[in-house]
Amino acid sequence: MQLYRRMKKETSLSASQYIRKYRLERAAELLKNSNLSIADIGWEMGFSWPAYFTRCFKDYFGLCPGAFRGNFGNLVLKTKAS
């Protein structure tokens, strides 16, 4: 069986969709746990333009990276205050 079909069968994602999912989830971790700029995180994850990274991130998570980072920061502060 070809790799593409096997991957699609196992993950229900194409190879490019799987790679994008991995990159965006890794970017989310960096937004939560690092002080890197949003542009630097986008470049680290292989996106050639910060605007394209932002658009892909928003399509996947429903929030732009800055709002995601801000919301996560608020959750961390509330958790630590409790």
N, C-alpha and C positions, 0 to 999 in steps of 0.2 A: 504494500500500500504506500502511496506517495506520502511524504511528510506532511504536505499541506492538508490532504484529506484526513490523515490521522489526527493532526492537531485540531482541525475543525471538529472532528468527531469527539475528541476527548475534552476540549475546552469550550466548544461552541463559538469559538472566535477564530478569525483568520490569523495568520502569523503577524501581519501588520497591526491588527487590532490588539492582539495579545501583547506585543511589544509596547504599543502606545499605552495600554492599561498599566503595564509594569512601570513605565517611565513616569506616568502621572501619579501613581501611588507612591513611588519613591520620592517624587517632588513634594508630595503632601507631607511625607515624613521629614524632609529637609525644611519645609516651611514651619513645621511644628518644633523642630529640635535644633535649628541652626540660626545664625544671624546673617546668613548669606542673603544678598539682595534677590529679589524676585527674578531679575534678569540673569544673575549669575546661576541661580537654580535652573532656569530654563536652559541656559547654555550647558550646564553640567549634565543635564538630561538629554542633550542632543538636539534641542530645538534651535533652529537657526536665527529666529527673531523672537524677541520678547512678546511682541503682539500676538504672534502665532501660538506661543506657549500659553499666554493668557486665554486666548480663545479656546484652545483645546482643553485647558484646565476647567474653564467655566462650563463647557459642554459636558464634561465628565462629572464634575462635582456640584454644578449648579451655583457656584460662587467663583468670583475672580480670586486669584491667589492672595491678594492683599486682604480681602474680606475673610477668606479662609484662615489666614494667619491671625487676623484680629479676633475672629470668633474663637479660635482655639486658645489664644492667649487669655481671653476672658474666662473660658472654661477652666483653664489651669489655675488662674487667680482665685476663682470661686472654690475650687477643690482645695487649694492650699489654705484658704481662709476658714474652711469648715472644720 
